[in-house]
Amino acid sequence: MAITKKQTAELAKQVFEYAPAPEAIDHIKIQPRYGLFIGGRMVDAHGKKRFPTINPATEKTLSEVAEADGVDVDRAVKAAGKAFDSWSHLSASRRARYLFRISRLIQERSRELAVVETMDGGKPIKESRDVDIPLSAAHFFYYAGWADKLEWAFPNRKPRPIGVAGQVIPWNFPLLMLAWKIAPALAAGNTVVLKPAETTPLSAMVFAEICMQAELPPGVVNIVTGAGNTGFLVVSHPHVKKVAFTGSTEVGKLIQRAIAGTGKRLTLELGGKAANIVFEDAPLDQAVEGIVNGIYFNQGHVCCAGSRLLVQESIAEPLLEKLKRRLSTLRLGDPLDKNTDIGAINSRAQLEKIQGLVESGVEEGAELYQPECVLPERGFWFPPSLFTNVSQSYRIAREEIFGPVLSVLTFRTPNEAVEKANNTPYGLSAGVWTDKGSRILWMAERLRAGVVWANTFNRFDPTSPFGGYKESGFGREGGVHGLLPYVELT
Ligand code: NDP
């Protein structure tokens, strides 16, 4: 008996359905309340205010966290200042030993950290497990290696640490951003006060435990939780000598204005609106995977996300067909499920921002495509989306959406691709997909972006510097360049 088309479709559905594969959570202990990590131990905050941190996939409160006030920040900066004297004079190989120890402990506690990161932030467990946590350990491991080789990093110069670094990080890669900030600072002999984002403080609290486990001297790392105001108190404290910030361009500008003229060193890693450029000679199936990874990884909460697809006109149709088909296979849902591709949006506020920008795209005349996709009832969710018929002037082509939303534009010639890619106030990253090595180099020379990926996207390595041009900020993190902001060279 012949099988009908409908039966084939049913069968395919059955064969490719995934059984739930949730990661166990019984091995982690999230405390109901957290204090601040100051002077090597957890202390009660002076400020009496607390705020809940919730799981964005369920909207359930995970813990209550202290909101550090001016007195708390001052205590943290003083603890870091006191620790600086001995830490900066410690032999470099001993400093390295602490960093190696921290790296090992992150590896040992990686399963716990991955679960905490996923529950607090909403990202799929396969990303926190395979990307965030291993890369965080790798950063400490990498900078541990530099600690006793600083004079080779800066030949014929004498590098000296700067003092207390005030560091403020965002919610999209909480532990990884912590590692990007703390590892080079400590390797170069500085001490730090770090403020994690309001919606994702928990992995930083586990990191505080790791510092204690590693017997890191008290005060070398201090962690104060709170909202934007706490961040502002950290960066504007008069004894903070170096400020490192990752977050929105708007807040980056605020900080730059606030500390102008104080002599504080500043590095800013801000927003982006990266172009992912696909030429007609690119291997299309690989490009489709790169586009998906570029914009739907971490729900698009990625500063370097490939949020503008520039596709050569001659292949726009087949590429979009493949891309739409691929989108329909992405699995959205429980971030703790190992099969999930798209997790929860980090917060209600971020969801509203995404919704607002997507509405503006429709109103301005772009065509929205979303695959059929059932959104869970509770929590914050947005389906993977793409816009065609996009003009460069639309908000969705200009503003950072920071969500799983792709804007597709076309080009005819390489020059047009460069012009459109660079037509943005940002300049953090770009991607080029082509068969020709010469074209990759030609494009890389002309793209005003701190990172240009060729035939890949969103690939990170602690040895390679990362940072932006224009409104994407300045200064580099990662690699030997990442040490530079933390040393005085004579
Ligand atoms: P913010 O820039 O506000 O947050 C980044 C960090 O800075 C957080 O720890 C935040 O604290 C803190 N902060 C906020 N205000 C100040 C201040 N005045 N002084 C010092 N620190 C401050 O980003 P949002 O979380 O509000 O996200 C808004 C938009 O920014 C997103 O929609 C996205 O477009 C973009 N963004 C870009 C990122 C990137 O890496 N390029 C990362 C995050 C966001 P708290 O979280 O407690 O408010």
Boltz pocket constraint, residues with backbone or C-beta under 6 A from the ligand:
constraints:
  - pocket:
      binder: B
      contacts: [[A, 168], [A, 169], [A, 170], [A, 171], [A, 172], [A, 195], [A, 196], [A, 197], [A, 198], [A, 199], [A, 226], [A, 227], [A, 228], [A, 229], [A, 230], [A, 231], [A, 232], [A, 233], [A, 235], [A, 246], [A, 247], [A, 248], [A, 249], [A, 251], [A, 252], [A, 254], [A, 255], [A, 269], [A, 270], [A, 271], [A, 272], [A, 302], [A, 303], [A, 350], [A, 353], [A, 400], [A, 401], [A, 402]]
      max_distance: 6.0
